[in-house]
């Protein structure tokens, strides 16, 4: 039998290995910045916001140099030259806080330790604190705030440990002179680092959320596009299948309807019928893939311009005052089949989507639908006024996914689409779909012989 695994404390070698690994990580964090040398708000579109970090560090440096010199000379009795050198070492690195806060911390940290040793060599003055002078404490807190806003949590912890260790070591060197200044800096530094790290992590969380929202929005738009293309493909199958079926029937029945056909002509008609049947089979296989989600095909014929009046009436019953203007030549062309089915169906779907958008985004707005034919193109125009109901203005922050289907249908027919808000708060949808050229009667019918 195998012995059970040990349940006691981990061996000392494992603890030492983990400690060495953590120390290496802390050392790496303290010696390598976790961000590129770019200032805060570098990506902001506003120029004054991009210049703000530089203005802040220049102001801090301009304030701390004279204040540090004055405090060291008047309160601690340090000579002017030494006080000036310490002020430069402790305050000038603040200029680096905008883009290299970690390097600035190393310089300020070393300068503060040197300043503490210089103050230790001077006689103790009444009312002063040690090992850190008041300007050194305040300037150091600004450095810690910049670190908390830019560096990783591991680096922030390492900086705080280094600060506390330096204060403890100086306290052990001269416990009589130490009157709580080291503990004060450690406590205030921890508070400032926590605040800076919290602000940084919150900003990172907001950026990740915005990126995820952008990705989700792009995926949603792509899914809407694919769904609309699939829907168009299904509708086109019904249109094309109808024509292919007519070709098959005509080719199969030609030998019985036309007398005196040669064997070559009969074989040609048979080949045409076989090709049409094969094309129909291919389309049915493609449609089965498009409907792999289990949806069933619609048995009703696809709607067209002849059903626009019913669509507008249904919209009026939904509470949207809508008007339809259908040109007489368009009505005649639809009745005699002069409008291609793809254009006919696309025009209907564009009006349907435009009216649905008006109901959703501009309830109660007066809407006008106009369909005309001119210069070989079918023009579909849907214009709605601003929302009439109080508290329901035209929404300008929509995703615009309803326009995806319009664009795809217009692209299918080779037309153009123009959409956009109007100055009075309304919205306009204008589609221009190409029509086939008018053919003379002789092109479609053979004249009778006299």
Number of C-alpha atoms within 10 A of each C-alpha: 3 4 5 6 6 7 6 6 7 9 8 9 9 10 12 11 11 12 12 12 12 13 13 12 15 19 14 15 21 22 13 13 18 14 12 9 12 11 20 19 16 15 11 11 9 10 11 11 15 16 16 15 19 18 14 15 20 16 13 17 20 15 13 21 21 15 15 23 23 19 18 23 16 12 14 22 16 21 12 14 11 15 23 19 15 24 26 20 20 28 28 20 21 29 21 20 26 23 20 21 26 26 18 22 24 16 16 24 21 14 21 24 18 15 25 18 15 16 22 18 10 11 11 14 11 8 7 16 18 23 28 25 20 18 21 24 20 16 20 23 20 20 25 30 23 26 28 26 22 28 22 17 17 15 24 26 18 18 25 18 15 15 20 19 14 19 25 16 12 20 20 12 12 13 12 9 19 20 15 16 20 23 16 15 23 23 13 15 24 22 15 21 25 19 15 21 23 15 15 18 16 12 13 12 12 12 12 12 12 12 12 12 12 12 12 12 13 12 12 14 17 14 13 16 19 15 14 19 18 15 15 18 15 19 20 16 16 19 17 16 19 13 12 19 16 14 18 22 14 15 20 18 14 16 18 11 10 8 8 9 13 10 10 9 13 16 13 13 20 18 15 17 22 15 15 21 18 13 16 19 13 12 17 14 12 15 17 16 11 17 15 10 8 9 9 9 12 10 7 6 9 14 16 18 24 16 10 21 14 11 16 22 15 13 20 16 10 12 12 24 18 22 17 16 13 18 13 12 12 19 18 12 14 17 12 9 11 17 21 16 19 19 23 21 21 26 26 20 19 25 25 17 16 26 25 15 17 27 21 14 20 26 23 23 23 18 26 18 21 16 23 17 20 12 9 13 16 21 20 21 22 24 23 28 21 25 21 15 11 8 7 14 16 21 12 10 6 9 10 10 15 18 17 16 22 25 18 18 25 21 13 15 16 12 18 16 19 11 17 10 16 13 8 8 15 21 22 18 22 21 25 24 25 21 19 10 10 9 9 8 9 8 9 8 8 8 9 5 4 3
